[in-house]
Amino acid sequence: MDEIKNGKISILAQVAERLEGRTKEALLEKYKVIEHKLFEFANFMEAQLAFLYTPTLNEMPTEGIIKKALQIEKGIALPVFTDAKNAINLYKISNYDRDLLTNANDILEPDPEKCKKITLEEVDIAIIPGLAFDDKGGRIGFGNNYYTKLITKLPETCRKVSLAYEEQIVDQIQMESRKLTVDIIITDQRIIYKI
């Protein structure tokens, strides 16, 4: 277990170093390419209900994606985090500006009083955040296990997709289980389908 943890720390340092060499403008250009690819991606466009996330400091920005998806009347579900065993409740939003509140950790999440709670079975595609990925769908998250647990609970038919800068792709991430991987990674340079 320590070997896996130390490997992840080393990978995160490598990715951070790669990203430090990029300006905010360069990352914004890469993000625009990734967003464009997502809106050309059939699995995303055909999905009735897409799960997304509102980013923390080091995650791929998603505000533009969420707003654009709402404009084309795509169903969007966002997480509300609970302390109970790192659980996530999903709520469908209809308006980015009116339906979200800032939680205690300074993250935007749906207002449960304004939004409809939904089940995991309703999700057609899930956009899963992460800090580093490999071409087998392996990912390193923030270590709080919210999304790792979510991946295992999503229905088999749900596509699990991550958005990443090419700098976040590494040779290999040791995983405790391949059940914790994503299916597809969209970067600014390519679309990676899990091997």
Protein Blocks (a to p, Z undefined) as FASTA:
>chain_A
ZZmmmmmmmmmmmmmmmmmmpcfklmmmmmmmmmmmmmmmmklmmpmbdcdddddfklcc
fklmmmmmmmnopacddddddfehoiacddddfbfklmpccdfkopacddfklpccddfk
lpmbdcdddfbdcfeopacdehnommmmmmmmpcfklccdddddfklpcfbdcdfbfklp
cfbdcdfkbccddZZ
